Amino acid sequence: MAALLSVPNMSLISATKRKGLVIRAKDSYVELEAVAHQRDAKGVYFERGPHQREADIQQWVAQYSDGDISCQTLLVAPPVQGNTGSGEDYPKLEGTSALDAACAKLVAELPCSFRESVRCDAQSIAEMCLRLCPAAPWLTIKLEVQQHNACTRWHQDSLVSRAIICYTGPGTCTAADQSVRWDKIKRYNETCVPCAGMTQMSTNAVLLMKGIAWPWIQGKGLTHKSPDDGINPPPKRLLLKVDLENVRHIN
């Protein structure tokens, strides 16, 4: 009779690699960037209290429905051979002028009372992300209104990274790897993260989320979702998103 081979439990092995944490940095982009270099830091954030012009933001965003307000995409590194999109139709990052122009265009339609603060956030986040992952070809900066069209299922992004600020409304929900019940994430998604294992961002917090394509990431990217507080209708959120991508999908 042939000897039985000892087959390792793959679910246990993969679980030991899921050590990604959600870490609070000190109150600056410099500190956030320093923590983001840690391999176990899949989500890094810092708090800074409500935006000084939050009332203005709420009044302005009330006129908009779900969708993009403004979006700018730059080719910031050579595209990976074989990936979709050559980059010929997008501005290229040459020095700082292209990024400066993209951030200025992004906020051009915002009221002057909070336009400059949003532009500074977009610029600071973009520059930080480019330093952290200089080989990622695509940088997309977006302002978005979100209310009904939100992803309230726990998931990980296929991006290299996404940094996000919610200027008004509830912030993004995140979970460290060890808080995720991985056997439930597909079929029983709403119970795959216990309440005690969730970290929800405050309004106006700055959050960097590493995605599946982040260099040398262990396992999946940061597990997260949009907030679902049961209010009907849900509050409107004004989001700044700064994405790094390896592949740019052309519609």
Summary of the structure (lengths in Angstrom):
residues: 251
radius of gyration: 19.3
end to end distance: 58.6
largest distance: 80.5
contacts: 770
relative contact order: 0.22
helix: 25%
strand: 24%
